[in-house]
C-alpha cells in the first residue's frame, strides 16, 4: 500500500492511544519488530500555544519514518497551523482525529463530535490538506449512534478534499469501546472510496486481522487495546498477514525483560516521578497471565521508586527461571 512517498509493507498500525503511545512505547513496539506507530492524539490549541508538555509529546527524534502525528481540534485554521508545527517537529504524515469518544473532547466539538457536523469535518480536512505537503489521513468512527451512521458520506467528503487514507473504527461514539465492532461498515466504506481504508476494532490476535481483511477487503489493520502489555502483537500480526504462519507467543521471561527495557525508556524521557506513575499501568498489562498476577498487581501499584519496580520484575524472572 502506498501512502505518499511511503510503500507500506503489510500495513499493521499501532493505534494512537492517549496516555499510552508515547515515545517510550513507540520505541518498544519498534524494538520488537513493529513498523508503523502513531503518536498520542495532540491538541491543536496546545500545540499552537507551544505548551511544553505537548511539545514533549512531539519528540520524534531518532524515530523511523513514516512518523505519523495525530491531531485533534474543531477549527480549520487552528488545525492547519498545528499541522505545520507538527511538520517542524519531524512529522511525515498528519492524521486527524474524528473518532475520540471522550466527553472532555466531544464537549469542545472535537473528536467524535465532528461526526455530527460533516461540513466542519470536511473543512478541517481541507484546511490541513492545503496547508501541508505530506499525506493527510483521518481516523473516524461510524457515526454518533446507530441512528446516525455517516461513515460512507464522511469518507466520500474526505476523499474529495485530498485525504489519502482513512482508518475506520467500526463502532459509533455511543458505543465507546463496548459491544462488537461492525466490520460490515468497513467493507461498505472500502467499496465507496478509492483511497486506502484501514480497519480498526476487535483485532485481538493475528487471526482476527486476517479475518477482518478477508471480510472487508480493507488495505490494512490498526490495533489498539490488544497491544497493551503486548507490543509483540504488532509484528506477529505483520508476520501472519505476510506469510500465513503464526510466530510463537513471547515467553514470560521475554515479556518481563522487554517490560524492563520499556521502563528504562520511560525513565529516560519522563524522569522517575512521572515515569514510575505511568509505568505502573504498563507493568500490570505486561504481567497478565503470570502466576500470582493479582498479588503482583498490588505490589506494582504500591511501588515508590524505580528500584522497587525493578525488584518486582526481578522476582518474576527468578520465579520463572
Backbone bond lengths (Angstrom), bond angles and torsions (degrees), N, CA, C in turn:
res aa  C-N    CA-C-N  psi(-1)  N-CA   C-N-CA  omega(-1)  CA-C   N-CA-C  phi
1 X - - - 1.451 - - 1.517 109.72 -
2 X 1.323 117.53 135.68 1.462 121.47 177.76 1.522 110.08 -98.55
3 X 1.332 115.03 139.67 1.453 122.29 171.92 1.511 106.39 -135.29
4 X 1.332 115.42 98.89 1.450 119.42 -172.63 1.509 109.78 62.07
5 X 1.327 117.13 -126.29 1.465 121.45 -179.46 1.521 112.25 -83.83
6 X 1.322 117.54 -2.57 1.464 120.56 -172.07 1.519 111.72 -98.70
7 X 1.338 114.20 129.49 1.461 121.08 171.70 1.523 106.81 -93.76
8 X 1.317 116.50 112.20 1.454 120.68 -176.20 1.524 109.29 -94.58
9 X 1.320 114.75 113.27 1.450 121.61 -178.30 1.528 109.21 -87.74
10 X 1.330 117.39 117.09 1.468 122.98 -177.27 1.528 109.49 49.32
11 X 1.329 117.62 73.65 1.463 119.79 -174.63 1.527 113.37 -68.79
12 X 1.331 114.37 102.61 1.465 122.26 171.77 1.522 105.74 -121.29
13 X 1.316 116.39 112.02 1.458 121.99 -172.63 1.520 111.45 -101.84
14 X 1.324 116.31 141.33 1.455 121.67 166.00 1.519 107.13 -82.14
15 X 1.333 116.28 122.49 1.460 121.02 -176.02 1.520 111.48 -66.37
16 X 1.335 116.50 153.00 1.472 119.59 171.16 1.521 108.87 -72.32
17 X 1.329 116.70 119.53 1.465 121.94 -177.81 1.520 108.66 -125.24
18 X 1.327 116.25 117.67 1.463 120.97 -178.49 1.521 110.68 -58.84
19 X 1.331 116.00 129.96 1.446 121.10 178.90 1.518 114.16 76.19
20 X 1.330 117.88 6.76 1.473 121.29 -176.64 1.518 111.82 -127.11
21 X 1.342 117.40 -54.48 1.470 119.69 -171.36 1.533 111.17 -86.34
22 X 1.339 114.24 55.19 1.455 119.69 174.97 1.527 109.39 -80.26
23 X 1.317 115.98 -177.57 1.467 120.02 -175.25 1.523 111.45 -59.21
24 X 1.327 117.24 -40.95 1.461 120.35 -178.18 1.522 111.51 -62.56
25 X 1.335 117.64 -42.10 1.459 119.38 -178.99 1.522 110.54 -74.30
26 X 1.331 117.76 -38.24 1.468 119.27 177.20 1.525 110.35 -59.45
27 X 1.333 116.78 -43.54 1.462 119.79 179.05 1.532 111.19 -65.47
28 X 1.320 117.03 -34.90 1.460 120.68 179.12 1.523 110.88 -66.51
29 X 1.328 116.82 -43.57 1.466 120.58 178.13 1.519 110.18 -61.05
30 X 1.315 116.89 -43.75 1.463 119.52 179.39 1.520 111.46 -68.12
31 X 1.319 117.40 -33.84 1.461 120.38 -179.00 1.525 111.91 -64.55
32 X 1.341 117.40 -28.74 1.468 119.36 179.10 1.529 112.03 -95.51
33 X 1.338 116.64 4.06 1.459 119.52 172.48 1.509 116.92 117.33
34 X 1.335 118.19 -1.13 1.464 120.28 175.98 1.516 110.88 -70.75
35 X 1.322 116.98 149.51 1.467 119.41 -175.38 1.527 113.52 -109.47
36 X 1.327 116.72 -41.41 1.464 119.10 -167.41 1.524 109.94 -119.95
37 X 1.332 114.65 113.31 1.460 121.08 -176.46 1.527 109.66 -128.41
38 X 1.315 116.00 153.96 1.464 122.34 -179.95 1.517 109.56 -118.69
39 X 1.320 116.33 153.36 1.454 119.95 173.76 1.529 109.78 -71.70
40 X 1.322 114.70 168.60 1.458 119.15 165.88 1.532 107.68 -62.21
41 X 1.344 116.37 160.05 1.462 117.59 176.86 1.527 108.91 -70.97
42 X 1.322 115.12 139.51 1.462 122.61 -171.91 1.523 109.37 -121.97
43 X 1.321 116.22 132.16 1.462 121.92 -178.77 1.523 111.23 -70.46
44 X 1.332 115.41 129.75 1.466 119.01 177.56 1.525 111.28 -64.15
45 X 1.325 117.02 -38.64 1.467 119.89 -178.82 1.522 110.43 -66.40
46 X 1.332 117.10 -46.83 1.466 120.14 -179.48 1.526 110.74 -61.37
47 X 1.322 116.34 -37.16 1.460 119.58 179.39 1.523 110.52 -67.84
48 X 1.317 117.51 -41.19 1.465 120.69 178.07 1.527 112.09 -65.14
49 X 1.337 116.02 -30.51 1.468 120.25 177.20 1.523 112.40 -81.07
50 X 1.338 116.56 -0.97 1.479 122.90 -178.01 1.530 110.55 58.68
51 X 1.328 116.31 36.94 1.450 120.93 177.85 1.534 109.15 -56.17
52 X 1.334 117.40 130.81 1.467 120.81 -173.00 1.526 111.80 -64.11
53 X 1.336 117.24 -40.65 1.470 119.37 179.05 1.527 110.34 -63.70
54 X 1.323 116.30 -39.21 1.463 120.31 179.82 1.520 110.82 -66.89
55 X 1.315 116.82 -41.50 1.466 119.53 177.96 1.528 111.06 -63.28
56 X 1.343 117.00 -35.13 1.466 119.71 175.72 1.517 111.19 -64.54
57 X 1.343 116.60 -35.87 1.460 119.97 177.63 1.523 111.21 -64.60
58 X 1.327 116.75 -21.20 1.453 121.90 -179.04 1.527 112.27 -98.57
59 X 1.319 116.49 21.41 1.464 119.44 174.80 1.532 107.92 -76.16
60 X 1.327 115.48 103.47 1.466 121.68 -178.50 1.522 111.90 -108.74
61 X 1.323 116.36 9.62 1.466 120.78 -175.09 1.527 111.23 -59.03
62 X 1.327 115.07 133.76 1.454 121.36 176.83 1.518 115.18 77.78
63 X 1.331 118.35 -0.66 1.461 120.71 -177.48 1.527 110.77 -87.55
64 X 1.321 115.26 144.30 1.462 120.89 -178.93 1.520 111.12 -69.93
65 X 1.318 115.84 153.51 1.462 121.27 174.84 1.525 110.26 -84.94
66 X 1.330 117.60 152.91 1.461 127.01 -1.13 1.528 112.28 -79.59
67 X 1.337 114.81 136.94 1.458 121.03 177.05 1.536 107.28 -94.27
68 X 1.328 115.63 111.08 1.461 121.58 -171.80 1.522 109.39 -103.96
69 X 1.315 116.24 121.41 1.465 122.57 -178.58 1.519 109.06 -111.89
70 X 1.323 116.64 128.30 1.465 119.98 177.46 1.527 110.34 -102.14
71 X 1.322 115.05 129.51 1.452 122.58 178.59 1.523 110.17 -114.39
72 X 1.344 115.89 151.51 1.458 119.26 171.43 1.519 109.49 -133.79
73 X 1.333 115.14 147.82 1.456 121.40 -179.60 1.508 109.89 178.89
74 X 1.326 115.33 -178.40 1.467 119.80 -176.87 1.520 113.63 -128.82
75 X 1.335 116.70 -6.54 1.470 120.17 -177.48 1.530 109.78 -114.39
76 X 1.327 118.60 126.25 1.462 120.53 -176.21 1.524 114.53 -56.10
77 X 1.308 117.45 -47.18 1.466 119.28 -175.42 1.531 111.74 -70.99
78 X 1.323 116.89 -36.84 1.463 119.38 177.03 1.520 110.53 -64.67
79 X 1.319 116.11 -39.60 1.469 120.21 177.63 1.525 110.73 -65.27
80 X 1.334 116.83 -39.43 1.467 119.94 179.91 1.526 110.86 -63.65
81 X 1.337 116.86 -42.85 1.469 119.76 178.62 1.531 110.79 -65.10
82 X 1.335 115.91 -40.31 1.466 119.05 178.67 1.521 111.16 -63.27
83 X 1.325 117.31 -37.65 1.460 121.00 178.96 1.524 110.95 -62.23
84 X 1.329 116.57 -40.72 1.465 120.32 178.14 1.525 111.34 -64.84
85 X 1.332 116.31 -38.61 1.461 119.75 177.28 1.526 110.91 -66.09
86 X 1.334 116.40 -37.63 1.466 119.95 177.64 1.522 110.84 -62.62
87 X 1.330 116.88 -37.17 1.469 120.04 176.68 1.525 110.60 -63.09
88 X 1.320 117.10 -39.63 1.458 120.67 178.13 1.524 111.18 -61.36
89 X 1.322 116.30 -29.00 1.465 121.37 -179.97 1.522 112.49 -85.93
90 X 1.342 117.23 -1.36 1.452 120.03 174.94 1.511 116.28 110.10
91 X 1.324 118.17 7.98 1.462 120.11 179.59 1.528 110.57 -66.37
92 X 1.327 115.96 142.39 1.470 122.33 174.95 1.518 112.42 -108.00
93 X 1.323 116.30 -20.06 1.461 123.10 179.32 1.525 107.38 -141.32
94 X 1.331 116.54 138.91 1.464 121.56 176.26 1.524 108.74 -110.25
95 X 1.319 116.04 122.85 1.462 121.32 175.26 1.519 109.34 -108.44
96 X 1.323 115.92 141.29 1.462 122.06 179.81 1.522 109.01 -108.34
97 X 1.330 115.59 127.89 1.463 120.47 -179.59 1.525 109.96 -83.33
98 X 1.333 115.65 117.52 1.461 122.06 173.24 1.529 109.41 -126.55
99 X 1.343 114.87 31.87 1.453 117.43 -175.40 1.511 116.42 -138.31
100 X 1.344 118.98 -14.91 1.460 119.47 -175.96 1.528 110.16 -60.62
101 X 1.350 117.31 126.09 1.459 119.95 -176.13 1.525 114.67 -92.50
102 X 1.342 118.12 -3.87 1.459 121.00 -172.66 1.529 111.12 -60.47
103 X 1.321 115.89 138.55 1.461 121.07 -177.36 1.522 112.07 -58.25
104 X 1.343 117.13 -41.12 1.460 119.55 -177.92 1.521 112.05 -65.08
105 X 1.332 116.95 -20.15 1.461 121.31 177.20 1.527 110.46 -88.11
106 X 1.328 116.89 -49.88 1.470 119.53 -174.15 1.526 111.90 -69.94
107 X 1.327 118.08 -26.03 1.474 119.02 179.86 1.527 111.45 -67.05
108 X 1.346 115.47 -18.03 1.470 120.07 176.76 1.523 111.71 -100.39
109 X 1.336 116.17 18.43 1.474 122.52 179.21 1.521 112.44 64.38
110 X 1.322 116.51 29.48 1.458 121.80 179.59 1.529 109.62 -112.95
111 X 1.337 116.35 173.32 1.457 120.16 176.64 1.514 112.28 59.19
112 X 1.320 116.83 -129.22 1.464 121.84 -177.33 1.520 113.52 -63.22
113 X 1.327 117.30 -20.52 1.471 119.51 178.60 1.520 111.34 -59.20
114 X 1.326 117.19 -27.46 1.463 120.23 179.92 1.527 111.83 -66.88
115 X 1.323 117.24 -17.75 1.467 120.25 176.59 1.525 111.64 -68.90
116 X 1.323 116.50 -14.59 1.472 121.23 177.30 1.523 112.01 -98.67
117 X 1.330 116.70 -2.33 1.471 120.71 -177.25 1.536 107.40 -140.95
118 X 1.323 116.12 76.82 1.465 119.99 -174.42 1.526 113.03 -65.34
119 X 1.337 120.47 -36.05 1.469 118.15 175.48 1.527 112.38 -59.53
120 X 1.341 117.25 -40.51 1.466 119.66 177.48 1.524 110.47 -66.21
121 X 1.335 117.15 -42.12 1.460 120.68 179.05 1.528 110.34 -59.01
122 X 1.326 116.60 -44.99 1.462 120.37 179.38 1.524 111.05 -65.22
123 X 1.333 116.99 -40.37 1.463 120.62 -179.03 1.528 111.11 -64.17
124 X 1.327 117.05 -39.13 1.470 120.75 178.00 1.525 110.05 -63.43
125 X 1.315 116.09 -48.43 1.460 119.43 -179.85 1.523 111.05 -61.16
126 X 1.325 116.72 -42.63 1.460 120.83 -179.34 1.519 111.42 -62.54
127 X 1.344 116.65 -42.75 1.465 120.64 -178.84 1.534 110.88 -63.96
128 X 1.315 117.04 -40.70 1.459 120.35 -179.45 1.530 110.23 -69.43
129 X 1.320 117.07 -42.71 1.469 120.51 178.51 1.519 110.71 -59.17
130 X 1.324 116.66 -42.68 1.469 120.42 -179.52 1.521 111.56 -67.83
131 X 1.326 117.08 -30.55 1.464 120.66 -173.02 1.527 113.15 -79.67
132 X 1.338 117.69 -31.13 1.470 119.63 -172.43 1.521 110.75 -119.03
133 X 1.317 114.99 158.18 1.464 120.45 -179.91 1.524 110.61 -111.32
134 X 1.321 115.92 30.11 1.465 122.05 175.40 1.520 107.27 -121.49
135 X 1.331 118.10 164.61 1.465 119.37 179.34 1.524 112.30 -59.92
136 X 1.323 115.04 139.03 1.467 122.51 174.28 1.525 107.37 -113.75
137 X 1.316 115.70 130.17 1.457 121.67 -179.29 1.526 108.90 -125.39
138 X 1.323 116.14 167.89 1.473 120.66 179.80 1.522 108.91 -136.90
139 X 1.324 115.57 136.94 1.466 122.18 170.09 1.529 107.46 -108.05
140 X 1.317 116.28 125.72 1.458 121.14 -171.94 1.517 110.60 -136.65
141 X 1.313 115.79 165.90 1.457 122.75 169.47 1.526 109.03 -107.25
142 X 1.332 115.32 179.46 1.470 119.46 -175.49 1.520 112.57 -72.11
143 X 1.304 116.14 -32.74 1.462 120.98 -176.68 1.511 108.61 167.69
144 X 1.331 115.97 -176.43 1.468 120.02 -178.76 1.527 111.16 -71.30
145 X 1.325 116.02 -44.52 1.462 121.33 176.38 1.525 108.45 -151.40
146 X 1.339 116.43 -177.31 1.463 120.07 -176.28 1.518 113.00 -63.88
147 X 1.325 116.64 -23.09 1.472 120.59 179.82 1.519 112.08 -85.17
148 X 1.329 116.76 -10.21 1.467 119.98 -176.47 1.531 109.83 -132.78
149 X 1.316 115.86 61.66 1.467 121.14 175.72 1.523 108.16 -80.71
150 X 1.333 115.75 118.85 1.471 120.71 -175.11 1.526 111.82 -122.47
151 X 1.313 117.49 10.90 1.470 120.96 -170.23 1.524 112.68 -56.33
152 X 1.331 117.05 -45.72 1.466 119.45 -177.00 1.518 110.69 -69.01
153 X 1.322 116.29 -45.80 1.466 119.80 -179.97 1.520 111.07 -60.69
154 X 1.320 116.62 -46.10 1.464 120.06 -179.73 1.522 110.93 -65.20
155 X 1.323 117.32 -41.74 1.467 120.23 -179.95 1.522 110.97 -58.06
156 X 1.304 117.14 -43.14 1.470 120.27 179.65 1.522 111.23 -65.46
157 X 1.326 116.94 -40.96 1.465 120.09 178.53 1.528 110.77 -62.90
158 X 1.299 116.95 -41.91 1.461 120.58 -178.81 1.524 111.44 -68.39
159 X 1.309 116.36 -41.34 1.464 119.44 176.44 1.524 110.92 -60.99
160 X 1.314 116.73 -36.92 1.472 120.67 -175.66 1.524 113.03 -67.10
161 X 1.349 117.60 -22.34 1.469 119.26 -179.61 1.531 111.74 -102.84
162 X 1.328 117.74 7.09 1.456 119.47 171.71 1.516 116.61 105.80
163 X 1.325 118.35 7.25 1.463 119.69 173.83 1.531 108.02 -63.22
164 X 1.345 116.77 136.29 1.468 120.54 -170.38 1.522 114.81 -101.98
165 X 1.333 117.78 -10.24 1.465 120.23 178.14 1.515 108.58 -160.43
166 X 1.329 115.85 144.72 1.462 121.52 177.61 1.521 109.54 -121.17
167 X 1.315 116.17 138.27 1.459 121.28 168.13 1.511 107.54 -111.08
168 X 1.321 116.34 124.63 1.463 121.22 -176.47 1.523 108.98 -111.31
169 X 1.342 115.64 109.48 1.461 120.43 170.15 1.521 106.28 -82.90
170 X 1.311 115.84 115.71 1.464 120.76 -167.75 1.527 113.19 -82.09
171 X 1.328 115.44 46.90 1.455 123.25 171.34 1.521 108.85 -132.49
172 X 1.333 116.59 161.26 1.453 121.09 173.17 1.524 109.31 -90.05
173 X 1.321 115.18 168.08 1.458 118.18 176.11 1.524 110.82 -63.17
174 X 1.302 116.47 -37.42 1.459 120.68 -178.31 1.529 111.69 -61.61
175 X 1.323 117.30 -30.60 1.465 121.40 179.08 1.525 113.01 -72.76
176 X 1.335 117.38 -23.35 1.456 120.84 -168.93 1.539 108.16 52.05
177 X 1.339 118.48 -111.72 1.468 120.30 179.82 1.527 111.30 -120.00
178 X 1.322 116.74 18.24 1.456 121.42 -177.47 1.525 110.94 -92.85
179 X 1.329 115.26 172.39 1.453 119.84 177.35 1.518 112.02 64.57
180 X 1.310 115.11 -158.95 1.464 120.82 -177.72 1.528 110.80 -112.64
181 X 1.326 115.43 144.37 1.470 120.22 173.21 1.525 108.51 -72.51
182 X 1.327 115.97 136.08 1.473 121.81 -178.35 1.521 108.74 -94.65
183 X 1.327 115.27 91.85 1.464 120.31 -176.22 1.527 112.40 -64.54
184 X 1.313 118.20 -20.76 1.474 120.06 178.77 1.524 110.81 -56.35
185 X 1.338 116.49 -35.33 1.468 119.06 -178.86 1.525 111.47 -70.48
186 X 1.328 117.62 -31.96 1.464 119.34 175.07 1.525 109.05 -61.52
187 X 1.329 115.50 -44.16 1.475 119.88 179.33 1.522 110.61 -61.28
188 X 1.318 117.77 -42.30 1.468 120.76 -178.95 1.529 111.58 -65.34
189 X 1.327 116.18 -41.42 1.470 118.82 177.47 1.524 109.74 -63.44
190 X 1.323 117.10 -44.72 1.464 121.37 -179.60 1.523 111.21 -57.90
191 X 1.318 117.13 -36.79 1.459 121.26 -178.80 1.530 112.61 -72.58
192 X 1.330 117.43 -19.00 1.469 120.84 -172.75 1.517 114.50 -101.40
193 X 1.340 117.76 -11.18 1.468 119.95 -179.59 1.521 109.37 -127.11
194 X 1.317 115.49 160.41 1.472 119.88 -178.98 1.525 112.34 -101.89
195 X 1.335 117.66 -9.26 1.461 120.37 178.92 1.531 109.17 -84.55
196 X 1.334 117.56 160.08 1.466 119.63 179.91 1.527 112.57 -59.93
197 X 1.316 115.34 143.77 1.461 122.93 177.16 1.524 108.19 -123.62
198 X 1.325 115.65 127.40 1.455 122.56 178.41 1.525 108.32 -104.92
199 X 1.322 116.54 131.92 1.457 121.17 179.50 1.512 112.10 -90.46
200 X 1.339 115.70 142.26 1.464 121.54 -177.84 1.524 108.73 -143.30
201 X 1.334 115.48 135.78 1.454 119.99 176.87 1.514 112.52 125.77
202 X 1.333 116.11 118.81 1.463 123.10 176.00 1.521 113.59 65.47
203 X 1.332 117.00 35.40 1.471 120.39 171.64 1.528 106.62 -104.12
204 X 1.330 115.34 100.11 1.465 121.42 -175.71 1.520 112.94 -106.74
205 X 1.327 117.05 -10.41 1.458 120.94 -179.85 1.527 108.41 -155.87
206 X 1.322 118.42 167.25 1.466 120.26 -178.07 1.519 113.62 -58.29
207 X 1.325 116.73 -36.28 1.464 119.46 -179.51 1.527 111.50 -64.28
208 X 1.341 116.77 -36.40 1.468 120.04 175.85 1.525 110.30 -58.50
209 X 1.330 116.34 -42.12 1.464 120.45 -179.70 1.521 110.43 -61.81
210 X 1.331 116.57 -43.13 1.465 119.88 177.94 1.512 111.76 -61.95
211 X 1.343 116.25 -41.92 1.466 119.79 178.88 1.517 111.18 -65.32
212 X 1.329 117.31 -38.95 1.458 120.21 179.39 1.528 110.81 -61.91
213 X 1.327 116.89 -46.97 1.462 120.03 -178.75 1.522 110.51 -64.68
214 X 1.320 116.56 -41.49 1.464 119.64 179.08 1.530 111.24 -64.34
215 X 1.322 116.92 -39.47 1.467 121.55 -176.36 1.522 112.34 -74.85
216 X 1.331 117.02 -37.11 1.461 120.58 -170.55 1.524 114.50 -107.19
217 X 1.340 117.77 -22.32 1.455 119.98 -173.24 1.520 113.04 75.46
218 X 1.349 117.44 12.77 1.465 120.02 -177.80 1.529 110.56 -65.67
219 X 1.322 114.98 160.94 1.460 121.15 -173.01 1.517 113.79 -86.58
220 X 1.303 117.05 -10.79 1.452 121.97 -179.54 1.511 108.89 -178.87
221 X 1.331 115.57 178.33 1.455 119.71 -178.40 1.522 109.57 -128.31
222 X 1.328 114.31 155.92 1.466 121.61 174.40 1.520 107.76 -122.20
223 X 1.328 115.42 132.95 1.460 121.75 -177.79 1.518 108.98 -116.17
224 X 1.334 115.39 128.41 1.449 120.38 -179.21 1.517 111.94 -112.26
225 X 1.333 116.25 -95.87 1.465 120.78 -172.46 1.526 113.18 -61.56
226 X 1.331 117.94 -25.44 1.464 120.11 178.70 1.514 113.39 -62.97
227 X 1.339 117.18 -20.58 1.466 120.62 -177.81 1.521 112.74 -90.39
228 X 1.343 117.92 -0.45 1.462 120.10 -179.47 1.528 109.70 -68.24
229 X 1.310 117.05 117.65 1.448 121.10 -175.89 1.512 113.23 71.90
230 X 1.317 116.90 6.39 1.465 121.54 -175.61 1.527 110.10 -142.32
231 X 1.339 117.66 61.47 1.470 119.33 -179.91 1.519 113.30 -60.99
232 X 1.339 117.17 -20.12 1.462 121.17 179.35 1.533 112.12 -66.63
233 X 1.328 117.01 -18.15 1.461 118.86 -178.87 1.524 111.20 -60.47
234 X 1.322 117.66 -32.78 1.464 120.30 179.84 1.530 111.13 -66.39
235 X 1.340 119.92 -57.16 1.478 118.58 179.71 1.523 113.26 -67.05
236 X 1.339 118.59 -32.32 1.463 119.50 178.15 1.534 110.69 -65.17
237 X 1.336 115.73 -35.44 1.467 119.40 177.38 1.517 110.62 -71.25
238 X 1.344 116.63 -40.83 1.470 120.01 175.62 1.523 110.30 -55.40
239 X 1.328 116.31 -47.28 1.466 121.42 -177.59 1.527 110.55 -63.55
240 X 1.323 116.55 -44.27 1.463 119.74 -177.90 1.531 111.08 -62.99
241 X 1.323 116.74 -43.22 1.461 119.33 -178.50 1.527 111.64 -68.66
242 X 1.314 116.81 -29.30 1.466 119.22 -178.60 1.524 112.11 -83.87
243 X 1.344 117.03 -41.27 1.463 120.06 -171.72 1.526 114.37 -113.26
244 X 1.335 117.13 -14.20 1.457 119.94 179.17 1.515 114.20 77.53
245 X 1.331 117.20 12.53 1.459 120.87 178.11 1.524 109.44 -123.70
246 X 1.322 115.50 153.76 1.458 121.10 -177.80 1.519 111.27 -96.77
247 X 1.320 116.26 127.14 1.456 120.25 168.64 1.525 108.42 -74.25
248 X 1.319 118.77 149.80 1.460 120.26 -179.33 1.526 111.82 -66.09
249 X 1.324 115.62 152.39 1.462 120.62 172.69 1.524 108.60 -63.82
250 X 1.333 118.30 146.01 1.466 119.48 177.84 1.529 110.93 -65.46
251 X 1.329 116.16 142.94 1.453 120.82 174.74 1.525 109.70 -69.26
252 X 1.324 115.93 160.11 1.463 119.93 -178.79 1.521 111.00 -57.93
253 X 1.348 116.99 -39.43 1.465 119.75 179.34 1.527 110.94 -58.44
254 X 1.333 116.84 -43.45 1.462 119.66 179.42 1.520 110.77 -65.91
255 X 1.323 116.23 -39.67 1.464 119.51 179.49 1.525 111.07 -60.29
256 X 1.314 116.56 -43.38 1.459 119.67 -177.76 1.527 111.13 -71.29
257 X 1.331 117.28 -39.73 1.464 119.41 178.23 1.519 111.24 -62.64
258 X 1.335 117.38 -41.26 1.465 120.32 177.87 1.522 110.28 -68.43
259 X 1.332 117.38 -36.61 1.466 120.10 176.03 1.524 110.59 -60.54
260 X 1.327 117.26 -40.03 1.467 120.54 178.78 1.530 111.04 -67.12
261 X 1.327 117.03 -39.25 1.468 120.04 176.25 1.531 110.65 -64.85
262 X 1.339 116.00 -40.18 1.462 121.32 176.26 1.531 109.19 -59.89
263 X 1.324 116.82 -44.83 1.464 121.69 179.74 1.525 110.58 -60.18
264 X 1.329 117.61 -42.19 1.468 120.79 177.96 1.527 110.81 -58.91
265 X 1.335 116.39 -40.38 1.469 119.44 178.99 1.531 110.95 -66.42
266 X 1.314 116.28 -42.92 1.466 119.99 179.60 1.531 110.09 -59.51
267 X 1.333 116.88 -44.99 1.465 120.33 179.65 1.522 110.98 -63.21
268 X 1.325 116.33 -39.58 1.465 120.24 -178.59 1.523 111.19 -63.66
269 X 1.324 117.03 -39.83 1.462 119.95 -175.05 1.524 113.94 -89.81
270 X 1.341 117.28 -24.43 1.468 118.01 -172.06 1.522 114.44 -126.53
271 X 1.316 117.60 -3.78 1.452 119.13 -179.54 1.521 111.60 78.54
272 X 1.352 115.74 171.57 1.465 119.26 -172.20 1.522 113.03 -70.97
273 X 1.323 118.94 -43.83 1.464 120.22 -173.93 1.522 111.09 -62.18
274 X 1.319 116.88 -54.97 1.464 120.51 -179.58 1.526 110.16 -72.94
275 X 1.330 116.84 -41.37 1.456 120.95 -176.61 1.510 112.95 -61.61
276 X 1.333 117.03 -44.04 1.461 119.92 179.50 1.524 110.80 -64.23
277 X 1.312 116.36 -42.89 1.462 120.64 179.88 1.529 111.04 -60.47
278 X 1.345 116.85 -41.57 1.460 120.38 -177.72 1.529 111.47 -76.98
279 X 1.338 117.20 -30.20 1.462 119.49 -176.06 1.518 112.09 -75.21
280 X 1.320 117.84 -23.48 1.468 119.19 -177.92 1.523 111.01 -55.53
281 X 1.337 117.08 -45.29 1.471 118.81 -177.87 1.528 110.47 -65.83
282 X 1.336 116.63 -39.79 1.469 119.17 178.66 1.529 110.10 -63.92
283 X 1.334 116.90 -42.64 1.456 120.40 -178.63 1.526 111.24 -60.41
284 X 1.334 116.37 -41.12 1.465 120.39 177.70 1.519 110.56 -62.12
285 X 1.331 117.48 -38.42 1.468 120.57 178.32 1.532 110.64 -67.56
286 X 1.334 116.97 -40.47 1.467 120.29 -177.67 1.530 112.16 -63.79
287 X 1.332 118.23 -31.68 1.466 119.84 -174.26 1.522 112.75 -90.97
288 X 1.305 118.33 7.25 1.462 120.23 178.36 1.537 109.68 -55.43
289 X 1.330 115.71 127.57 1.460 120.48 179.49 1.516 114.75 88.94
290 X 1.329 117.39 -8.21 1.460 120.82 177.21 1.530 109.16 -73.56
291 X 1.336 117.18 148.61 1.458 120.64 177.57 1.528 110.89 -58.53
292 X 1.333 115.69 138.95 1.467 122.87 -179.28 1.534 111.15 59.30
293 X 1.337 115.65 37.35 1.470 120.02 -176.71 1.521 111.81 -60.84
294 X 1.322 118.03 -38.28 1.470 120.41 -178.60 1.525 110.69 -61.93
295 X 1.324 116.61 -44.98 1.467 120.47 178.08 1.525 110.69 -64.10
296 X 1.324 116.43 -41.99 1.465 120.39 179.68 1.517 111.38 -64.64
297 X 1.333 117.20 -36.83 1.471 119.92 177.32 1.525 110.34 -59.31
298 X 1.323 116.05 -44.40 1.473 119.42 179.18 1.526 110.56 -61.18
299 X 1.327 116.42 -42.15 1.461 119.70 179.49 1.525 111.12 -63.59
300 X 1.319 116.19 -43.13 1.463 120.48 -179.80 1.524 110.94 -61.29
301 X 1.315 116.78 -44.59 1.462 120.27 -177.71 1.528 112.23 -67.62
302 X 1.343 116.84 -18.27 1.464 120.29 179.88 1.528 113.29 -98.01
303 X 1.337 117.70 -0.78 1.465 119.60 -179.98 1.526 110.52 -63.51
304 X 1.330 115.22 142.01 1.467 120.30 -177.88 1.535 112.65 -123.46
305 X 1.325 116.57 4.28 1.467 119.64 177.64 1.517 109.01 -155.79
306 X 1.329 115.53 163.86 1.461 118.44 178.99 1.530 110.78 -65.76
307 X 1.328 117.09 -30.33 1.463 119.21 177.71 1.523 111.06 -65.81
308 X 1.320 117.34 -39.69 1.461 120.19 179.15 1.526 110.89 -65.69
309 X 1.328 116.61 -39.79 1.466 119.89 178.16 1.527 110.00 -64.01
310 X 1.330 116.80 -44.93 1.458 119.84 179.75 1.534 111.30 -64.27
311 X 1.326 116.26 -32.68 1.466 119.40 178.86 1.526 110.67 -64.90
312 X 1.327 117.24 -38.09 1.464 120.15 176.92 1.528 109.91 -63.71
313 X 1.330 116.16 -46.94 1.469 119.66 178.15 1.534 110.70 -58.98
314 X 1.328 117.04 -42.62 1.463 120.48 -177.57 1.526 111.22 -64.16
315 X 1.330 117.31 -38.63 1.467 119.93 178.70 1.523 111.30 -64.56
316 X 1.333 116.55 -36.81 1.463 119.49 177.46 1.520 109.47 -64.27
317 X 1.334 117.02 -44.38 1.473 119.80 -179.99 1.528 110.90 -62.00
318 X 1.328 117.21 -41.38 1.463 120.39 -179.92 1.528 110.72 -65.01
319 X 1.332 116.24 -37.78 1.467 119.90 -179.43 1.526 111.72 -68.09
320 X 1.339 115.65 -28.59 1.468 119.63 -178.43 1.512 112.42 -89.48
321 X 1.338 116.88 -11.44 1.486 120.28 -176.28 1.524 110.87 -66.72
